[in-house]
Amino acid sequence: MVMGRREEDLQFRCENTVIPNTTEVEMLGVILDEKLKFDQHVAKVCRKVTQNIAVLRRIRNMLPFELRKAIYNSFIIPHYNYCAETWHFCSKSSLNKLEKVNERAIRFVFKDKNTPYCDLLKQLGRATLAEERAHEILGTIFRILHGSCPVSIRDLIQRRIYQRRKVNTTKYGLKSCRYYGPKLWNSLPDSVKSLTTYAAFRKALVNIELEL
């Protein structure tokens, strides 16, 4: 897979064998495409969740609320959270698609077709998927600053938290954790940034409206 700008089709060989080009590849469950748009990965997530919802709807009248809630947390939420910091910067249409699919899942939990999506989220004690991904990114920043993150990730992001953020291109540079993470962190109140335990920090994020 060739990434970045190219003016001509490139052909690669290993000895006398031509290696076929591809526009996307799946690595550890995440579909990477040559433009890093992640639309195909989001489509895969939406398909899996939709299939789960279709199965659960057939037996929803047999399941009490607490069990439907547990199923949602155990079998649907993990699809949204897996490597979410990697594909968070997908297209706006893909982000909207994820929220729509999640809305259908939550309406399954409550068996409610009319209450606004945001109100149902509050009843579950959850935020939108976009906000929860931002919380995960901030959680990574917290762990970096407290020395509980791999060195490779720490070195990528830590120095950018304390200096003016610069990017090589606004098209791609603004859509990266090393720019977006420090930006989110520096927008937090000092009272939240000064917390010393991860549990207290994540709890405090619930009551903060982030600039996504």
Secondary structure, DSSP 8 states (H G I E B T S, - for coil): ---S--SS---EEETTEEE---SEEEETTEEEETT---HHHHHHHHHHHHHHHHHHHTTGGGS-HHHHHHHIIIIIHHHHHTTHHHHTT--HHHHHHHHHHHHHHHHHHHT-SSS-HHHHHHHHT---HHHHHHHHHHHHHHHHHTT-S-HHHHHHHHHHHSS----S-TTTTTSSHHHHHHHHHHTS-HHHHT--SHHHHHHHHTT-----
